Amino acid sequence: MSEKSAGVADAKSPEPVLVIACGALAREINYLKKSNGWEHLHMRCIDAKLHNTPERIPYELREEICRHRRDYAKIFVAYADCGT
């Protein structure tokens, strides 16, 4: 039985998703990606040093979103209690 006749070739790969995250969360997000097989998830991290200048976080996020908005239909932001 070929892969196509078994329906394997017909399965759609998920669309790429971008997660823009605080660099302090990179290890945890990579763990989730690997343990769940989320190969479609791409991550860009903003420097964790922005914890020292939290007023710059929105600007840096906006810049990163604008830089990648043409390449991804879905962009998520992963921040926790950064800047408080």
N, C-alpha and C positions, 0 to 999 in steps of 0.2 A: 504494500500500500504506500503510495507516494505521500509526501507531506501535504501537497495540494489537495489530494482526495481526502485526507484526514482532517482538513480544515485548518491546518497549522498556517499555511501561507496566507489564508484569508484574514487572519487576526491582525488588527491594526495596532501599530505601536502607538503608545500615548504621545501626544504632542509635547515638545520640549517645554518645560516650565523653569522659570528662573526664580531663584530665591536670593534676595539681597539681604545679607545678614550682618549683624555685628560680628567682628572677627572673634570675639570671645565665645561665640556659639558655634564656631566652625566644626570643632571636633564632634559635638553632639549631633549636628545636622548631617555630617558625613557618616556617623554611625547609623543614623536612621536610614539614610540613603542606601548604604551597603547592606544592612540587615533586612531591608524590605525589597531589595532589587529595583530601586527606583532609578534606573539608568537614564530616564528622561529628565531627571531633575538636575539642573545646573545651578551652581552656587557662585555668587560673587560676594566677597566680604569687604566691608568697610573697616578701616583700621580701628582696632579696639582702643587705641589711644584717644579716640574721640570722647571717651568717658571723662577725660580731663577738660574737654571743651564741648559739653553737651549741646550748647546752642548751635554748633556747626552740624549736628547730626541731620536735621531736616534738609539743609542745603546739600550735603553729601549724598543723601538718599535721592533727592530730586535729580541731581546730576547723573547718578548711576541709572535711575529709571529712564531718563531721557536718552542716555547713551545706548540702551538696549531695547527700547520699546518697539522698534521695527522688527526685531528678531524673535520676539516672544509674544504669543497671544495672552499668556498669563504670567504676571510677575507678582511675587509675594514678598513681603517684607518680614523678616524675622528678627525682632528685637524683644527684649524682655523688659527689665526695669532700668534700661540704660539711661543715664543722664539725670537720675533723680537722687 
